[in-house]
Amino acid sequence: MMGRPGLWRVLRLALLATLVLGLAGHAAGLWRIGWITRLDLTIADARLIALMPRTPDARIVIVDVDEKSLAEIGRWPWGRDRMAALANALFVRQKAAVVGFDMLFPEPDASSGLPALALLAASDPVLAVHVAPLLAQPDHDALFAQSLAGRAAVLGYYLTSDRAGHRSGVLPAPVFDAAALQGKPVRFTQFDGYSANLPVFAEAAPGAGFFNNVPDADGVVRSLPLIAELDGRHYESLALAMFRRFTGEPAVALRFPSASWLPAGYGAVESVVLMQDGATVSIPVDSLVRVRVPYRGRGGPQGGSFGYVSAADVLGGRLPAGRLAGKLVLVGSTAPGLYDQRSSPVGEVFPGVEVHANLLSGLLDGRLAVEPDWAAGAEIAQLLVLAALMTALLGRQGAVRAVIATPLALVAAVVALNLWLYAAHGLALPLASALLLITIAYAGGTVGAYIVVGRSRRSLARLFGTYVPPELVEEMARDPARYDMRAENRVLTVMFCDMRNFTRVSELLSPEDVRALVNRFFSTMTAAIRSHRGTLDKYIGDAIMAFWGAPVDDAAHAANAVHAAMEMAAQLRALNAELGERGLPQIGLGIGLNTGLVCVGDMGSDIRRSYTVMGDSVNLASRIEALTRHYGVDVLAGEATRAATGDAVAWVEVDRVRVKGKQQAVTLFTPVSEAVRKAPRFEEETRLWQLALESVRRQHWDSAQSGLESLQNRFADSSFTGLYDQLRARVARYRSAPPPPDWDGALTFDTK
């Protein structure tokens, strides 16, 4: 049967697969999820705002029909004589390079009065003679047309799809013929009507562009059609028309993807190409031949992206001559009532004329971001790569780490990649689906991990809570699948700790005080064991059994066990101080440590089982603990433990012994504290002691006796005097009853 971790992995993979399928279908257009689309638009706006230059473009100036102009010159629309004066001022006095009009002139201007005079002249021959000179003058429309003729003027017009195909005025010539489509089903933004300028203006200024601002579904203008279609003919935008006029009227063509694997009828346009004298300018476009408006910053006269000049100042001659020389001028309005306002990513109220100014600025800089026709494929590929990475990475890490570290790293990576592609290559690729995949997987993973880890922790707590310190249970919970109670062979360090003099002390205490003393002793000793990553095995009467290195691996299990033993001895001194204050005898302890191969796991009967250790190394640890009483030291350890600690612990050799039930001799050591090790006399004392031991093992009794006497005389206050006395007594025995000549120096014990 599949365990909980395995079931969680299957559920996690199923969640990922479902998410990828749903998001890929959205990206491919099989189904559209509105809120994901809105999220992508929000992300695109944030990306634009974060990376827009926020610097002014001095090449473009907006001549503004503002409130000041209306107050000084009069309400809109102005007579065409005023517009003619404005055009003349811009071209002649200011020497503008190109002037574009973000406004429409669809109806004749009768404000000159000439039509009325013509009617009067027709009715009165005498009057006709007098007004004939006046009738010979051009009317206001003609004046305006004359101001445009032969100059770099670009008129604006409006394409429609919501007026039942209504049409008025004269459109400019299409930018290319049907041959440019190469027979491909190119998708343009399509319209069925228009409102254009009077024929007299269209003839005077044949260059013109539509000034439609086409918002997204949420009403925000993010993209503009670079070229639009009407009746199978194709027309350019106002910004493109001004750019082409400024750059010498290059021809317009379409460039299609050249990949050989694309079908012959593939109709997506890669870019709009401007060609002149062998040079080309490539403008990347999306699948509807649109471009993203490269907003520079906040809009309006105070926004700082473009210079604003009041039309009244131009007409009144207050603008110094030549101030606009060589600049591209857009004539528009920000006056209330005339305000051509739009909602943009950088502001809810944004001048419509400045939308075209931003696009024109991007064309001049070659700084246009686009969502390419292959964006959907890239989005799906990104989802698949992310799913593969999450599957691979999540399977290699613990639950908590996986659902926190990995998704955050992936989010940072995909955001950084998306921003780099946008800033360095002008690719506006979707990002919402990738973030949603990671986020939802993260949220689902968090909930699942909470459930799984919570269950695992509870399970681990039930299994190991009484043996293992809580901090180790937390560590185990990070990867619970690694831990169970099945028996296995491992190299561990085992401890036996026995309370000494307990019987004598208990005779002087009431049963309640005996219980309190035992509880105090066990709690103090167990806390020291757990603080050094030890696992409590069991209490045996007034003794404690513990081990290190399982269930959690611990490369320093021997050193941790020794440090725990030394802390236990120190804690006992504090406990004895309390007993002394109460007038009670002191208690002692003996701790035996041994490192070796043991069998660790869940063992016992069908009635009662426990997580414990068994093996020869365990028995040796028990025998070593019993010898602490003989040698008069608190802690004894076998040579395997001493070797496993390396330089982490300082040691003093005690003896070489052969315990009951074992033929192989073992060398015993006792650890010393850092304070003892750093004492100036420690090195000399241990040197003399080691010489005495070697003399005994070589049966050099006189040398041994001399060395022990030197130790007794020079280090009478040593904590090891018990060892010196014990060895001196043995030397005396060996003088009268020497061991055999082949004696290995080990003291044999026949009792446990």
Secondary structure, DSSP 4 states (H G I P E B T S, - for coil): ---HHHHHHHHHHHHHHHHHHHHHHHHHTSS--HHHHHHHHHHHHHHHHHH------TTEEEEE--HHHHHHH-SSSPPHHHHHHHHHIIIIIS--SEEEESS---S---TT-HHHHHHHHHH-HHHHHHHHHHHTS--HHHHHHHHHTTS-EEEEEEEESSSTT-EESB----SS-GGGGTT-----EEESEEE-B-HHHHHH---EEE------TTSB--EEESEEEETTEEEEBHHHHHHHHHTT--EEEEE----TTS-TT-----EEEEEETTEEEEEE--TTSEEE----S--STTT-SSEEEEHHHHHTT-SPTTTTTT-EEEEE--STTT--EEEETTEEEEEHHHHHHHHHHHHHHT---B--TTHHHHHHHHHHHHHHHHHHHHTTS-HHHHHHHHHHHHHHHHHHHHHHHHHHH-B----HHHHHHHHHHHHHHHHHHHHHHHHHHHHHHHHHTTTS-HHHHHHHHTSGGG-----EEEEEEEEEEEEESHHHHHHTS-HHHHHHHHHHHHHHHHHHHHHTT-EEEEEETTEEEEEESSSS--TTHHHHHHHHHHHHHHHHHHHHHHHHHTTPPP-EEEEEEEEEEEEEEEEE-SS-EEEEEESHHHHHHHHHHHHHHHHT-SEEEEHHHHHHHGGGSEEEEEEEEE-TT--S-EEEEEEE-HHHHTSTTHHHHHHHHHHHHHHHHTT-HHHHHHHHHHHHHH-TT-TTHHHHHHHHHHHHHHHHSPPPTT--SPEE----
